[in-house]
Every structure is written in structure tokens, then in C-alpha cells.
């Protein structure tokens, strides 16, 4: 029994001396609890809402105050214009719009009935349904305040879902899956490209070849780029024919943006391949290191509005977030390059930076 206790103490000492083990035992669970605690919720907070107030009376002001007081909404604009609503939805700057009609207070007082229109961006059907329900409940709370007598004033809410009136889940599912598949597959394919040469012993042939490091990097990426474009074509064909995904915008623009996303992912995979020493390490970083950020921070599974500001800033570093926005804007909303230029520039910048780092890392290895 004494010998057993000695061995147990020895194992405790080994665990406490190994910082990596301690990090896995304590750091990872705490990080996962905090991370998923913010993300794994059906509640949506701080959703961008535009209010179109035609009434400008006491009733409309009280409804607006209740919306502003709710933590679910962030009232970003108050413009009495249907054109402003359409423009805001087109740019993706709002998720919900509420139209308060003229003579709202008068209709409630004299006609005992009034209508309020709720317009939601249903390209994400789950989010649109949830936000519409929040807005309806907020308006119902105001109605309960003024509806003290029996058969008092009634506010009827008309809900309008734009871009996806049937609330098909495929409108949200397909862009997210395309983003996830391209990132994981492209990064995985290229992450083992250079490290495979190291393990097989053929790196020396590359080192003495007349090609400079940049051309070697390009030669590694070109075959995977072509295969990824073919893979994308198969995904789009299945999505549009079998799943009923619309193609409202330019197919050529979608291919251009997808090619840019593929280049970003290939550059990231090459960087991983340069800095790892084995195929197992490269595959582990590619799969595990990319799967979690892509799933959590792209906006595909969980609304980004739910996240604290530090996590929202981290989400900006995930390429699939920007590509996911582009795919939805082009395929569902039918928008053009003028509307997705910012996301395009971000992906182009990521590609340039990752490719330059990959080349620089490869040069360092050549010198060593």
C-alpha cells in the first residue's frame, strides 16, 4: 500500500510539472465554459433595428422607448422612409425594421385598433423568427399597459419576411456549409503539401531547384486551387438543383468571390505547412484549429450579436465570416460587387498577408 501511494505521488508530481497537461486539464474546460456560455443560447441580443416612425405621436414614442429599453434590440436609426428600410436591408446594416403608421395614437383612441408592420431579414430564418417574436412581445407589452379596460385598444402586428418569405432553412444552411467546407478542405489539402516533402526527404530537391520560394509556393497551391473550384461547382450544382437554393445574383461574381476565398484558405494552409514539422501536426491544426473558429465565429451557427465585443473582434479574423456574408448577399439578395466590396477587400488583404508570411517563412527555412 505504501509503494502504491509513492507511485501515486510520483504521478502527481509529473502532472504538476507538465504545464501542457495542466493547461489541458484546467485551462481548456474553463475556456470552453466561458466561450460556449456566451454562444450556446437561443436568445439574440443587440440586434440592429431601424424604426420608421410616420406617427410621431405619444403612442409611437412609447413603443420606441420600450424597444430601446430592451436588451434584444439596438435601435440604430429612426427614418420615416421605406427607401431607407430597403437600403439598410440591402447593405445588411439591420436585421429588423418596424413601421409605425400615421395617426397611431388617434386610431388607438378612437378606432380602438391600429396596425404595426414588422419587416425581418429572413435570409437567416431562425434569427428573423426570433426577432419578430421579440418585437411582437414588446408591442404587446405596450398594448397591455393601455388596455386596462375590457375590449380596449388593440395593436395588430403584420410580419413581413423579406428574401425568404417561406422561412426555408436551406437559405442559411447552404452558405454556411459552403464557407465551412471550403475553409476546412482547402486548408487541410495544402497544410500537408510542404511538410510532406520534409518527411519524405524530397525537400532537398526543392532546395536546389532554380525556382525561387514564391514560385514553389505557387506551384503547391495551383493544383489544389483547381480542384477546389471543381468542388465548389459540385456544391453549387447540388444546392441549386436538389436543395432549392436560389441564385439571385451574378454567378460570375460568386465564382470570383469563391476563388478569392479559396486563395485565402490555400495561403493559410501553406503557412501551416511551413511552420509544422509533421503531417499529423499539420492535419491537427488544420482540422481542430480551423473547425471551432469557423463554426463559432462565422455567424453560421450562432449570431455574432450575442458575443461580447472581444469575441466579435476575434471573429473579424476568420475568413469564413466575410465569405458567408458575401454568399448570402449574392445568392439570396442578388447584390453586386458595389455592395460586397468591403468584404472582398478584407479577403484580398488576408490572402496577401498570409501568402507573404508563407513565402517569408519558407525563405527562413531555406536559409537554415
N, C-alpha and C positions, 0 to 999 in steps of 0.2 A: 504493500500500500504506500509505503514511504517512497519507493522507487517511482511509482506512478505519479505521485504528487511532484516529484522532482522533474519528471518529463513534462508534466503539465505546466509547471513554472517556466521551464525552458521554452516551451512553445509560446507562452505569453510574452516572454522577452523577445522572441523572434518577431512576433506580430507588432509589438510596440516599437521595435527598431526599424521596421519596414514602413516608411512613410506612404508608399503607394498603397499598401494594404489598408492602412488607417484611412486613407482618402476614400478608398472604395467602400469601407465599412461605414464610415460616418458622413463623409462629405457628399457622396452621391445620393444617399437617401434623403438627406436634408435638402439638397438642391432640387431633387425630383418633387418633394412635397411642396416646396415653395413654388416651383415652376408650374406644376400641374394644378396647384391650388388656385392660381390666377387664371388658368386656361380652361380647365375642365368644368365649365359651367354653362348652362343654357341661358343665363342672364346676359343681356347686352347693355353695356354702359357707354355713355358719352357718344351716342350715335349722332351724326351730323343731321340736323333738321332745318329746313327752310320753311318759314311761315309766310303765307301770302294773305295778308290781312286787308280785306276790302271793307270791313265793317268799321274798324277804328272806333269802337264804342266800348262801353264798360264791360259788356259780356266777352268780347274778343280779348280785351286786355287781361281779364281774369283768367281766361283759358291759357293765354300766352304765359302768364305768371306761373300757372301750375306746371306747364311744360318746362319752363326754365328751372323750376324748383326740383323737378325730377332728375335723379342722377342717371336715368336712362338716356336722356336727351341732352344734346349740346346745340342750342339754337344759334346757328351761325349767321343767318340773315333773316331780315324781315322786309320782303319786297312785294308790293302789290302788282305782280305781273306774272302771267302764265309763261311768257317767253323766258323770264328769269328762272322759272322752275325747270323748263326743258333744257336750258343751257347748263344749269347746275347738275342735272342728272347726266347729261351728255359728258360733262367733264369728270363725273364721278366724285364731285366735292360734297354731295349729300347722299344720304340713304333714304330719307323720308321727306315729304312735303305735305303741309297741312294748309288747306284753303278755307279761310273763314269768310263767308259770303257777306254781301252788303245787308244792312238792316238786321243784323243778327239779334241784337237786344230787342229791337222792335218786334220781330217775329216771335221771339220767345214770350214777350209780354202780352201781345195782342192775339197772335195766332196759336200760341202755346205749342209751337213746333218750329224747328229750324234744321237746316242740313249743313253738315261739315264734310268736306271731301278730304280723304287721306290717300296720298299717292306714294307708292313704295317702289323701290328698285328691286324687281323680282328676279334679276339675274342671279341673285342668291336667295332662293325661295324661302329657306328656313329663317334667314335673317329678316326678310320682308314680312313674313307672317308674324314673327315675334314683335317687331317694331310696330306693326299695325295694331296688334293687340294691346301693346303698351299705350299707344296714343288713344285708342278707344277707351281704355280704362281711365286714363287721365281726364278725358272729356266727360265720361260717365260720373267721375268724382265731382266735377263741377255741376253737372246736372243734379246730382243728389243734394248739393247744397241749396239749389234754388227750387228744388222740387219738394219742399216741405208739405204743402197741401196735397190731398189726393187728386190725381189727374192733373198734376201741374205741368209746367213746360217740359217738352221732350226734344232732345237733340238727336237727330238721325245722322249716323256716320256712313258715308259712301266710300268704300275702299276700292281703289283702283291700282292694279298691279301692272306696271309697265315692263316691257321687254320680255316678260314671261307670264302672261295672264293665267296660264293653266298651272303655274307653280310646279313645273316639271323639275325633278331633282337633277336630271341629266345636265341642265344648264349650268349647274355649279360643279357637278361631279366631273364632267369631261375636261374642262380647262384645268382643274386641279390635278387630275390624273396625268394629263399631258405634261404639266410642269414637273410633277414628281418623277415620271418615267424618264424624261429627257435628262434631268439632273442626275439621277442615280445611275442610269445606264451609261451616259457619256462620261461621267467622272470615273465610273468603275472600269470602263474599257481602256481609257488612257492612263489610269493610275498605275497599271501594271506594265505599261509599254516599255519604259526605260529601265525600271527595276528588274524586269525580266531579262534584259540584256546583261545586267550586272550579275545576276545569279547564274546565267548560262555561260558566262565567260566571254561573250562576244562583244563586250563593251570596248575591248582593246581595238577591235576592227573599226569601230566608230571613231575612236580617239585618233587613229592615224589616217582617217579618210580626209580628202580635201575639202569636204563640206564644213562650213562654219556652224557653230552651235545653233544659230537661228534656223538654218535650213534643215538641220537634223530634227529640231523640234517640229518644224512644219511637216516634214516627211512622216513623222509619227502620227500627226493629227489628221492628215488628209484622208486616209482610208476610213478612219472612224467617223469623220465628218460625212462622207458619202453614205456610209451605212446608216448613220443616224437620220439623214434626210429620208432615206428609204423607209426607215422605221416610223418616222413621223407621218409619211404618206399613208402607210398602212393604218395608223391610229386614226387619222382624219377620215379615211375612207370608211372604216368601221363605225366611227362616231356619227357621221352624217347619214349613212345608209341604214344601219341597223338600230342605232340608238336615237335617231331623230334630232340630232344636234343641228341647229340652224347655221347657215353660213351667210350672214347678212352683209359682211364687209368684203374687202378685196382678198381673194385667195393668194394673189401675188404678194401682197403686203404681209399676210400671215406667214408665208414661206420665208420672206425676208427677215421678219422678226424671229421666227423659229430658228433660222440659220444663225442669227446673232446669238440666241440663247445657247445653241449647240456649241458655238465657238467659245462662249464663256465657260461652259461646262468642260469642254475639252482642255481649255487652258488651266482650269482648276485641277483637272485630273493629271495633267503633265507636271504641275507644280508638286502635287502629292507624290508622283512617281520619282521626282528628282530628290526629294528630301527623305524618302524612306529607303531602307536597306533590304527589304524582303517583300515578296509578293503578298504574303499573309498580312503584313503590317499595312501595305497599301490598300488591300481589299477591306481590312477592318476599318481604316479611316474613311474610305470611300462610302462604305455601306452604313456603318454605325454613325460616323461623324456627319454624314450628309442627310440621313433619313430623318433624324429627330429635328434638326433645324428646319428642314423643308416642310415637314408635317406641321410643326407648331407655328412657324413664322411666315408662312406664305399667305395666310388668310384663307386657305382652302378648308381646313378643318375647324379652326377657331377664329372668331372675329378679332381683328387686331385692336379694335377699340377697347376690348376688355383688359388689355395688357397695361401694366404700369409703363410710364414713359421710358425708363431704361430698356425694357424689353422691346418696345416699339422702335427704339433706335437700333437695337441689335437686328431687328427684322429687316431694316434697310440694307443690311449687308448680305442678305440672302437673295441670290439671283432669281429664284423661282417666284418670289413675291412680285417683282416687277413684270416678269413674263406672264404670270397668272392674270394680272391686270390687263395686259396687252391682249391676251387671247380672248378674255371676256368682252373687251371693248370692240375688238374687230369682229369676232364671230357672232356675238349676241346683239350688240348695239349698232354694228355697222359703221363704226368710226374709222377715220382715215389717219394718215401719218401726222396731220396737224394736231390731232388730239392725243397721240401717244408719243410725241417727240421727247418728252421728258424721260419717260421710262426707257425709250430707245437709247438716249444719250447715256443713261446710267448703265445699261447693259454694255454699251460700247466702251465706256470707261472701265468697267470691271474687266472686260476682255483684255483691253490694252495693258492694264496694270498686272493682271495675272500672267499674261504672256511675257511681259518684260521681266517679271520676277523669275519665271521659269527659265528664261534664257540666261539671266544673271546667275541663277543657282547652278545651271549646267556649266557655265564658264568656270565657276569656282571649283567644281568637281574636276574639270579638265586640268586646271592649274595644279590641283592637288595630286 
